Amino acid sequence: MGTFNTKLAGVTYDCPNGTNRQQVIRKYVKVGQRVFLVREPNNQYSPDAIGAWIVHKGFFKNTKYHIGYIANSISCRLAGEIDGGKKVTGRVKDITGGCAGASFGVNIEVNANYED
């Protein structure tokens, strides 16, 4: 699939554990930051789901945060490749919105060339 840009889906919904994704994006997501793309084959909405996670490096410990999903229109093609052992990486390209009470969005660059 090469390298491509995409907007994360689900960034306005809270995580199942109650974490508010909008607060996480506002506080911890930075342009250039690595995004870990994790398959979720048991996801109740899509067996092709690919979650997007960041790691916030704290003073005493690192914390993982789930910030959204790869859109189903892309994950339906990418999931099989990840399941087949291909390494797919991501980086934050842009953080959008957030002004005048608007929700934040996150655009990422996905590298599906299988190199970091």
Steps between C-alpha positions, in 0.01 A plus 500: 500500500799732536489818704178696529325753722169438673279654764433292811142400570338484844700783657189660652390184684618398844695176537325199660707563815354853522806688373397813311682491165455875443682577827779257409540659156506850647757412769726236351481466122775687314587538132771249407411264782500127429160332478478128569247324278353199678264243351176439691351190333247459784368857467120494527455741209751365247719188484745710294537772767843659546540713811736797515701538821760742632741469790532800730840495669439612856752576771449171687330281240382488141126489434332361188196684364253382238429806283281361221478260209606464141183549293330175401537585130878468549520245782310243295802490265776559754382247761587196288848631437561562871358157583741355244797642694560827317623786717294816461597820681347843547594857592284799590494737202257762630259579781193683377213686663486583867417869451182658637390174659541290185619141535859407429585277205819306435652441158771237476746377243491122465807322371393167357834444327583279796803695617521727804 
